Amino acid sequence: MKNPKIPRIKVPKKGLIPPPAINLAREKYEEAGVLILDGILPAGYIDQMRESFLIEYEKRVRERNLRYKSDVGDKRIMLSVDVEGVFNQQRFYANRHAYPVLSRLLGNEMIINAFNAVTSLPGSNIQHLHADHPELFWDAKLDDVMPPFCVSMAIPLVDLNADTGTTRYYPGSQKRTDDTSPKTPYFDPDVPKSSAILFDSRIRHRGLANKSDGPRPVLYMIYARPWFRDYVNYDFDQALRITRKEFDKVRPKYQHLFDWLMVKARKKKK
């Protein structure tokens, strides 16, 4: 079945998502393994991030045989992105609409486990079906009751639609990541560039073809419970990159998101 109803919240232009709506969002997310938050960032800020990304990373995206990148499908390149400049802003990594939902899913001590971008170049074909991370125990009795431990916040830098392509998700498949072909229906959501997609690292999904004449870059800020580390996807580069100078720009309230990387900073606190 194509395009079933999906959990989706349009955030208020003024104020925050009310607590009852956050609780409902958490429930819907835990059931589906994916949730779309519409309008969490200004379109102008997204344009700034796209311009910065293309200036800093376009050469690395397009160059062949270049270190510090990973091919994740046909004409699809994954790169780690430095937390600096336009990407080191509270409205991004601690977004006032997404952060409360993420905290309900992962706890107040959650960390940012990785920050990367996946760019689908013009003419890319549909991607292979996959989950970003396997189950932890490979035991249905345990994994089927395992709460979310790693959640990606996908921020498209262009509109995702039938022309540029989007990501096809199979809601509910986060409990069955060993299935080669999920029994759940899929959906192909149109997602404007001011919106975000929160999805479980175990959910089955695949990027669709890019039929446009431009690249389709999507940023992925990946949050996790404090004990989790991703040792599956980042043999090509460091999963999260932030310098001490950039770390010091982070508001103390949110430094816990990054300070697991800052060994020296930890020692000074003791």
C-alpha positions in Angstrom: 0.0 0.0 0.0 1.3 3.4 -0.9 1.2 6.6 1.2 -0.8 5.5 4.4 -1.4 8.2 7.0 1.7 9.1 8.9 2.4 10.8 12.2 2.8 14.5 11.4 2.7 17.7 13.5 2.6 21.2 12.2 4.5 23.2 14.9 3.0 26.5 16.0 4.4 29.7 14.5 4.4 31.2 18.0 5.1 29.4 21.2 5.9 25.7 21.7 4.3 22.4 21.1 2.0 21.9 24.1 2.8 19.0 26.5 -0.2 16.9 25.5 0.8 17.1 21.9 4.4 16.1 22.8 3.0 13.1 24.7 0.9 12.2 21.7 3.9 12.6 19.4 5.9 10.3 21.5 3.2 7.6 21.4 2.8 7.9 17.7 6.5 7.8 17.1 7.0 4.7 19.3 4.3 3.0 17.3 5.4 4.0 13.8 9.2 4.6 14.3 8.9 7.9 12.4 7.4 11.3 12.9 7.4 14.5 10.7 7.6 17.9 12.3 6.5 20.6 9.9 7.9 24.1 10.1 10.5 23.7 12.8 13.1 26.0 11.1 12.9 29.1 9.0 13.3 28.5 5.3 16.0 31.3 5.2 18.1 29.5 7.7 17.8 26.3 5.7 19.0 28.2 2.7 22.0 29.4 4.7 22.9 25.8 5.6 22.5 24.6 2.1 24.8 27.4 0.7 27.4 26.6 3.4 27.2 22.9 2.8 27.6 23.2 -0.9 30.6 25.6 -0.5 32.4 23.4 2.0 31.5 19.9 0.9 30.5 19.9 -2.8 34.0 19.0 -4.0 34.1 16.1 -1.5 30.6 14.9 -2.6 31.5 14.8 -6.3 35.2 13.7 -6.2 35.8 10.0 -6.8 38.1 7.9 -4.6 38.2 10.7 -1.9 38.8 9.8 1.7 36.3 10.8 4.4 33.2 9.8 2.5 31.1 6.7 2.2 29.0 5.6 -0.8 25.6 4.6 0.5 23.9 3.8 -2.7 23.9 4.7 -6.4 25.2 8.3 -6.6 24.7 8.7 -2.9 27.5 10.1 -0.7 27.6 10.3 3.1 30.0 12.8 4.8 30.5 13.8 8.4 29.8 17.5 8.8 31.7 19.7 11.3 29.7 21.3 14.0 30.8 24.9 13.3 29.5 28.2 11.8 25.9 28.0 10.6 25.7 24.3 11.9 26.6 25.3 15.4 23.4 27.0 16.4 21.1 26.1 19.2 18.0 26.4 17.0 19.4 23.5 15.0 21.0 21.0 17.5 18.6 21.9 20.3 15.6 23.0 18.3 12.8 24.3 20.5 10.2 22.1 18.8 12.1 18.9 18.2 14.2 18.8 21.4 11.3 18.2 23.8 10.1 15.3 21.7 13.6 13.8 21.5 14.0 14.2 25.2 10.8 12.2 25.8 12.0 9.5 23.5 15.6 9.2 24.7 15.8 10.9 28.1 17.2 14.2 29.3 20.8 12.9 29.2 20.7 12.1 25.5 23.8 12.9 23.4 24.4 13.7 19.8 26.0 10.5 18.5 26.7 11.7 14.9 26.2 14.5 12.5 26.4 13.8 8.8 24.9 14.6 5.4 23.7 12.3 2.7 23.6 13.8 -0.8 21.8 12.1 -3.7 23.1 13.4 -7.0 21.0 14.0 -10.0 20.1 10.7 -11.7 20.5 8.6 -8.6 18.4 5.4 -8.6 16.3 4.1 -5.8 18.4 3.0 -2.8 18.6 -0.5 -1.3 16.2 -1.3 1.6 18.0 -1.0 4.9 18.0 0.1 8.5 20.7 2.5 9.8 21.5 0.2 12.7 20.7 -3.4 13.5 18.9 -4.6 16.5 20.9 -4.7 19.7 20.2 -8.2 20.9 18.9 -10.2 17.8 16.4 -11.7 20.1 12.8 -10.8 19.3 11.7 -11.1 23.0 14.1 -8.4 23.9 14.2 -6.2 20.8 10.5 -6.0 20.4 10.2 -4.3 23.8 13.4 -2.2 23.4 12.5 1.5 23.5 14.2 3.9 21.1 17.9 4.2 21.7 19.0 6.1 18.6 16.9 8.7 16.7 17.9 10.6 13.6 16.6 14.1 12.9 16.7 14.5 9.1 16.7 18.1 7.9 16.3 18.3 4.1 18.1 21.3 2.5 15.8 21.1 -0.5 12.1 20.2 -0.7 11.6 16.4 -0.9 9.0 15.5 -3.5 8.4 13.4 -6.5 11.0 15.3 -8.5 13.9 15.6 -6.1 13.0 12.3 -4.4 12.2 11.5 -0.8 12.8 8.6 1.6 10.4 5.7 1.7 9.6 4.5 5.2 8.0 1.3 6.5 6.3 2.3 9.7 6.5 -0.3 12.5 9.4 -2.1 10.9 11.7 -0.8 13.6 10.7 -3.9 15.5 11.6 -6.2 12.7 14.8 -5.0 11.1 15.9 -8.5 10.2 13.1 -8.8 7.7 14.3 -8.7 4.1 10.9 -7.4 3.0 8.7 -5.7 5.7 5.1 -6.6 5.9 4.1 -3.1 6.9 2.8 -0.6 4.3 5.2 2.1 3.2 4.9 5.8 2.7 6.7 8.4 0.5 6.2 11.7 2.3 6.6 15.1 0.7 8.7 17.1 3.1 9.3 20.8 2.7 12.8 22.1 3.5 11.6 23.8 6.7 10.5 20.5 8.2 12.3 17.6 10.0 11.8 13.9 10.0 12.5 12.0 13.2 13.1 8.3 12.6 14.3 5.3 14.5 17.7 3.8 13.6 16.1 0.4 13.2 13.2 1.3 10.8 13.4 0.0 7.3 13.7 2.7 4.7 15.2 3.6 1.3 16.0 6.8 -0.5 14.0 7.3 -3.8 15.5 8.4 -7.1 16.5 12.0 -7.7 14.9 13.0 -11.0 15.8 16.6 -10.7 18.8 18.4 -12.2 20.3 19.3 -8.8 21.7 17.6 -5.7 19.5 16.5 -2.8 21.5 17.1 0.4 19.9 16.0 3.7 21.5 16.7 7.1 21.2 14.0 9.8 21.7 15.0 13.4 21.6 11.7 15.2 20.6 11.6 18.9 21.1 8.6 21.2 20.9 7.5 24.8 24.2 8.3 26.5 25.5 4.7 26.5 25.1 4.2 22.8 27.9 4.5 20.2 27.5 3.7 16.5 30.4 1.4 15.5 28.6 0.3 12.3 28.5 3.3 10.0 31.6 5.4 10.5 34.7 3.5 9.6 35.4 6.2 7.0 35.4 9.1 9.4 34.6 10.3 12.9 30.9 10.2 13.6 30.8 13.6 15.4 33.3 16.4 14.8 33.4 19.5 17.0 36.5 21.4 18.1 37.1 22.7 21.6 36.6 26.3 20.2 33.2 25.4 18.8 32.3 23.4 21.9 32.9 26.5 24.1 30.3 28.4 22.0 27.6 25.9 23.0 25.3 27.0 25.8 26.3 25.2 29.0 22.7 23.8 29.2 23.3 21.8 26.0 27.0 21.0 26.3 26.2 17.5 27.5 25.1 16.7 23.9 28.8 17.0 22.9 31.0 16.7 26.0 31.5 12.9 25.7 34.0 13.9 23.0 35.6 16.6 25.2 37.9 14.4 27.4 39.9 17.4 28.5 36.8 19.4 29.4 35.6 16.5 31.6 38.9 16.4 33.5 38.7 20.1 34.3 35.3 19.7 35.9 36.6 17.2 38.4 
